[in-house]
Amino acid sequence: MNAKENLLAALDARNAVVGVIGLGYVGLPFAVEKGKAGFRVIGFDRNSMRVSDVNDGRNYIGDVDDEDLKTLVNSGKIQATTDLDRLTEVDVVVVCVPTPLNRNLMPDLQYVENSTREIAKRLKPGQLISLESTTYPGTTDEVMKPILEASGLTVGIDFFLAHSPERVDPGNQRYTTKNTNKVVGASDPESQEVAIAFYRQTIQHVVAVSSARAAELTKVFENTFRAVNIALVNELTLLCDRMDLNVWEVLDAAFTKPFGIMPFYPGPGVGGHCIPLDPHYLEWKAREYNFNTRFIALAGEINRKMPEFVLQKAMRILSDRGLGLRGAKVLLLGVAYKADIDDPRESPSAEVLHLLMERGAVVTYHDPHVGHFTEKGHDLFSQPLNESCLREADLVLILTDHHDVDYGLVVRASRIILDTRNATRNIPGRTANVILL
């Protein structure tokens, strides 16, 4: 049998060894899902503490079941290492590394490039390399492929290369790695066949597209779609503030329409590893084609202004009560970027906190999921939520609508609340001291 046939047989028998580079919010859940399906998985991460946690069966990702990880580690199905030389032991390499932006909102592919170079040093015939990191169209073919083929091996003949963008939604109890449709694209038919065969072993529905570039654009569009629609309701929020209308009432009424509309809600900004970043990848790539993505740029501009709007509204609220922001005690409720998760990456709370402290406010926070928060030079720890701390605050600012916060207590004990998420929606008597975004 040739390289492709050997790998297909190993995948079908689930004898193939799967390597996962990057054991974060995407990589570890992926590794666990593959381990549960019967594959042996080796996880690679340069963070030695993370590697030790995995090998000791200690879970650090909310979407992974603690017992699942322990069972897989104890059975030898999952192990982790910092030693990239062990890439020679695997048949499939899945790359799940960060793809951030630099200060100028341009793609920073250093982690993808570095990982690819390390793979190329150890590349062997018959391996499948799949990039799951979100990126601009062309990364797989234009960045990864030349690096890998510099090894002397040829894609589609000696090894196989594909892009299958992650679709992780932290905290989502309904859609997991297994039952979320998986887009798979490769730019040669042999790589496409192998990649589809791999993902079909553990994913209920695989969606094949014509190329790696099509798969890359699919993911970037998905997140751009969300960013644009969030920007729309954020802009409506700014208008409603001037018109003295309740934006939540308007949206609730609009979303009763049974067709032609989809619910999106405003907030203090956008966060996480996708929405604040991915549209800029597409915006950057479009310039190569002398194309100006004005809609995307405007959406990003609106969303980035929301923390400043929260600051200005907080200042107005305090001023109406004869207080200035300097020296005011402000309690933030929630620093995770969305409800019921422990992930503060790109959280708008970081910018709000920075803006408040920059103007002299005394800021504390409570988040039942994020015990320690370090952003923009500020190092804070979550404070217990009780009647005393609520009464002491000149302003309570709800930034994340965690469901395990006692909003009844918050409303009863607080002097004044700025609720940017409508988290107090169902609390009786909130009209007395709650101001909505």
FENWOGI-V757726 format. One record per residue. BURIAL is I if it has 16 or more other C-alpha atoms within 10 Angstrom, else O. Layout:
burial = {BURIAL:BURIAL}
This chain:
burial = {O:O:O:I:O:O:I:I:O:O:I:O:O:I:O:I:I:I:I:I:I:I:I:I:I:I:I:I:I:I:I:I:I:I:I:I:O:I:I:I:I:I:I:I:I:O:O:O:O:I:I:O:O:I:I:O:I:I:I:I:I:I:I:I:O:O:O:O:I:I:O:I:I:O:O:O:I:I:I:I:I:I:O:I:O:O:I:O:O:I:I:I:I:I:I:I:I:I:I:I:I:O:O:O:O:I:I:I:I:O:I:I:O:O:I:I:I:O:I:I:I:O:I:I:I:I:I:I:I:I:I:I:I:I:I:I:I:I:I:I:I:O:O:I:I:O:I:I:O:O:O:O:O:O:I:I:O:I:I:I:I:I:I:I:I:I:I:I:I:I:I:O:O:O:O:I:I:I:O:I:O:I:I:I:I:I:I:I:O:I:I:I:I:I:I:I:I:I:I:I:I:I:I:O:O:I:O:I:I:O:I:I:I:I:I:I:I:I:I:I:O:O:I:I:I:I:I:I:I:I:I:I:I:I:I:O:I:I:O:I:O:O:O:O:O:O:I:I:O:O:I:O:O:O:O:O:O:O:O:O:O:O:O:O:I:I:I:I:I:I:I:I:I:I:I:I:I:I:I:I:I:I:I:I:I:O:O:O:O:O:O:O:I:O:O:I:O:O:I:I:O:I:I:I:O:I:I:I:I:I:I:O:I:I:I:O:I:I:O:O:O:O:O:I:I:O:O:I:I:I:I:I:I:I:I:I:I:I:I:I:I:I:I:I:I:I:I:I:I:I:I:I:I:I:I:I:I:O:O:O:I:I:I:I:I:I:I:I:I:I:O:O:I:O:I:O:O:O:O:O:O:I:I:O:I:O:O:O:I:I:I:O:I:I:I:I:I:I:I:I:I:I:O:O:I:O:I:O:O:I:I:I:I:I:I:I:I:I:I:I:I:I:I:I:O:O:O:O:O:I:O:O:O:I:I:I:I}
